[in-house]
Amino acid sequence: MSRIGKLPVIVPKNVNVELAGQEIKVKGPHGELLLTIPSEIEVSLNEDKVIVTKRIETRIARQKYGLTRALINNMVIGVSEKFERRLQMIGVGYRSQVSGNKLTLSVGFSHPVVFEAPKDIEIKVETNTNIIISGPDKEKVGLLASQIRAVRPPEPYKGKGIRYLDEYVLRKAGKSGK
């Protein structure tokens, strides 16, 4: 029995959950998310709780049991509070700008790198080097953050690059001179 799967998902007052067959729709103050539930899993709705159970006892059903509960929980948290990832740019001349839903990065290339945010995702820039990505969908927020970080990942010698705010970069010693 999955320790995560057997826990009920508690739905806050400002969030509305609808079940229609094998689809679950979660609406809240920060947006609306939709998830198709696998056929091996059954979801039931009691007042302010969502309960996930297995229809059949197979290996695939056990794998999807905890995952489905975690995805539904992330949807409920996302539409009520929003998810957020913070990135930090370290390097001489590294800058970022936001205009509309486009993020422009100047990270030492001969050209600027431009990212367009998906429709639900919001990008903010603080002090030209700190980037905040927020939105209701945890997967989209994390994916966009990892794509931005992949433009210039932190290097181990000087620590230059784009990193998550809470990321620790292991530093290496350089060449030893005579």
C-alpha positions as CSV (number, residue, x, y, z in Angstrom):
1,M,0.0,0.0,0.0
2,S,1.4,3.4,-1.0
3,R,1.9,5.7,1.9
4,I,1.2,8.7,-0.3
5,G,-1.6,7.2,-2.2
6,K,-3.8,6.3,0.8
7,L,-3.8,9.9,2.1
8,P,-6.8,12.0,1.2
9,V,-6.3,15.3,-0.7
10,I,-7.9,18.0,1.4
11,V,-9.6,20.7,-0.8
12,P,-9.6,24.3,0.5
13,K,-12.9,26.3,0.5
14,N,-11.8,28.5,-2.5
15,V,-11.1,25.5,-4.7
16,N,-13.7,23.7,-6.8
17,V,-13.1,20.0,-7.8
18,E,-15.3,18.4,-10.5
19,L,-15.2,14.7,-11.6
20,A,-16.4,13.7,-15.1
21,G,-15.7,10.1,-15.9
22,Q,-11.9,9.7,-15.9
23,E,-11.2,13.4,-15.9
24,I,-10.8,15.7,-12.9
25,K,-11.0,19.5,-13.2
26,V,-9.7,21.7,-10.4
27,K,-10.7,25.4,-10.4
28,G,-9.3,28.0,-8.1
29,P,-8.4,31.7,-7.8
30,H,-5.2,31.2,-9.8
31,G,-6.5,29.2,-12.7
32,E,-8.0,25.9,-13.8
33,L,-6.2,22.6,-14.4
34,L,-7.4,19.3,-16.0
35,L,-6.0,15.8,-15.5
36,T,-7.0,12.5,-17.1
37,I,-7.0,9.7,-14.6
38,P,-5.5,6.3,-15.6
39,S,-8.0,3.5,-16.1
40,E,-6.5,1.5,-13.2
41,I,-7.2,4.2,-10.7
42,E,-10.6,5.4,-9.3
43,V,-11.1,8.8,-7.7
44,S,-14.0,9.7,-5.5
45,L,-15.1,13.1,-4.1
46,N,-16.4,13.5,-0.5
47,E,-17.4,17.0,0.7
48,D,-13.9,18.6,1.0
49,K,-11.7,15.5,0.3
50,V,-10.6,13.7,-2.8
51,I,-9.9,10.0,-2.2
52,V,-7.8,7.9,-4.6
53,T,-8.2,4.1,-4.8
54,K,-7.0,1.2,-7.0
55,R,-9.5,-0.6,-9.2
56,I,-7.3,-3.6,-9.8
57,E,-4.3,-5.0,-7.9
58,T,-1.5,-5.0,-10.4
59,R,2.1,-3.6,-10.6
60,I,1.0,-0.8,-12.9
61,A,-1.9,0.2,-10.7
62,R,0.4,0.3,-7.6
63,Q,2.8,2.6,-9.6
64,K,0.1,5.0,-10.7
65,Y,-1.7,5.0,-7.3
66,G,0.6,7.3,-5.4
67,L,1.5,9.3,-8.6
68,T,-2.2,10.2,-9.3
69,R,-2.8,11.3,-5.7
70,A,0.4,13.5,-5.8
71,L,-0.7,15.0,-9.2
72,I,-4.2,15.9,-7.8
73,N,-2.6,17.3,-4.7
74,N,-0.3,19.5,-6.8
75,M,-3.2,20.7,-8.8
76,V,-5.1,21.7,-5.7
77,I,-2.1,23.5,-4.2
78,G,-1.3,25.2,-7.6
79,V,-4.7,26.7,-8.2
80,S,-5.0,28.0,-4.6
81,E,-1.5,29.2,-3.9
82,K,0.7,29.1,-7.1
83,F,4.1,27.4,-7.4
84,E,7.2,29.4,-7.7
85,R,10.8,28.8,-8.8
86,R,13.6,31.4,-8.3
87,L,16.7,31.6,-10.5
88,Q,19.8,33.6,-9.9
89,M,22.3,34.8,-12.6
90,I,25.9,35.1,-11.5
91,G,28.5,36.5,-13.9
92,V,29.8,39.8,-15.2
93,G,27.4,41.4,-17.6
94,Y,24.7,38.8,-17.1
95,R,21.2,40.5,-17.3
96,S,17.6,39.6,-17.8
97,Q,14.6,41.6,-18.9
98,V,10.9,40.9,-19.2
99,S,8.6,42.6,-21.8
100,G,5.1,41.2,-21.9
101,N,5.4,37.4,-21.7
102,K,9.0,37.3,-23.1
103,L,12.1,36.9,-21.1
104,T,15.4,38.1,-22.7
105,L,18.7,36.9,-21.3
106,S,22.1,38.3,-21.9
107,V,24.5,35.7,-20.7
108,G,27.7,36.2,-22.6
109,F,26.7,34.9,-26.0
110,S,26.9,37.1,-29.2
111,H,23.1,37.2,-29.2
112,P,20.4,37.5,-26.6
113,V,18.4,34.4,-25.7
114,V,14.6,34.9,-25.7
115,F,12.1,32.7,-23.9
116,E,8.3,32.9,-24.3
117,A,6.3,32.0,-21.3
118,P,3.3,29.6,-21.6
119,K,-0.1,31.2,-21.1
120,D,-0.5,30.4,-17.4
121,I,3.1,31.1,-16.4
122,E,4.2,34.5,-15.1
123,I,7.8,35.7,-15.2
124,K,9.2,38.5,-13.1
125,V,12.7,39.9,-12.9
126,E,14.2,41.5,-9.7
127,T,17.5,43.5,-9.9
128,N,18.3,42.3,-13.4
129,T,19.8,39.0,-12.1
130,N,17.0,37.3,-10.1
131,I,14.2,35.6,-12.1
132,I,10.9,34.5,-10.5
133,I,8.8,32.0,-12.4
134,S,5.3,31.3,-11.0
135,G,2.1,29.6,-12.0
136,P,-0.5,27.1,-11.0
137,D,1.0,24.1,-12.9
138,K,4.0,22.7,-11.1
139,E,5.2,20.8,-14.1
140,K,5.2,23.9,-16.4
141,V,6.9,26.1,-13.8
142,G,9.7,23.5,-13.2
143,L,10.1,22.8,-17.0
144,L,10.5,26.5,-17.9
145,A,12.9,27.0,-14.9
146,S,15.1,24.1,-16.1
147,Q,15.1,25.3,-19.7
148,I,16.3,28.8,-18.6
149,R,18.9,27.2,-16.3
150,A,20.1,25.0,-19.2
151,V,21.1,28.1,-21.3
152,R,24.1,28.7,-19.0
153,P,24.4,26.1,-16.2
154,P,26.7,27.0,-13.3
155,E,30.3,26.0,-13.9
156,P,32.3,24.5,-11.0
157,Y,35.5,26.8,-11.2
158,K,34.1,30.3,-10.8
159,G,30.5,29.6,-10.2
160,K,29.3,31.6,-13.1
161,G,26.0,30.8,-14.8
162,I,22.2,30.5,-14.0
163,R,21.3,28.5,-10.9
164,Y,18.3,27.9,-8.7
165,L,18.3,30.3,-5.7
166,D,18.6,27.4,-3.2
167,E,21.2,25.4,-5.3
168,Y,24.6,24.8,-4.0
169,V,27.4,24.6,-6.6
170,L,30.4,22.4,-5.6
171,R,33.5,24.4,-6.4
172,K,36.7,22.9,-7.7
173,A,40.2,24.1,-7.2
174,G,41.8,25.5,-10.4
175,K,45.2,24.6,-11.8
176,S,48.0,24.7,-9.3
177,G,50.8,27.0,-10.4
178,K,54.5,26.5,-9.7
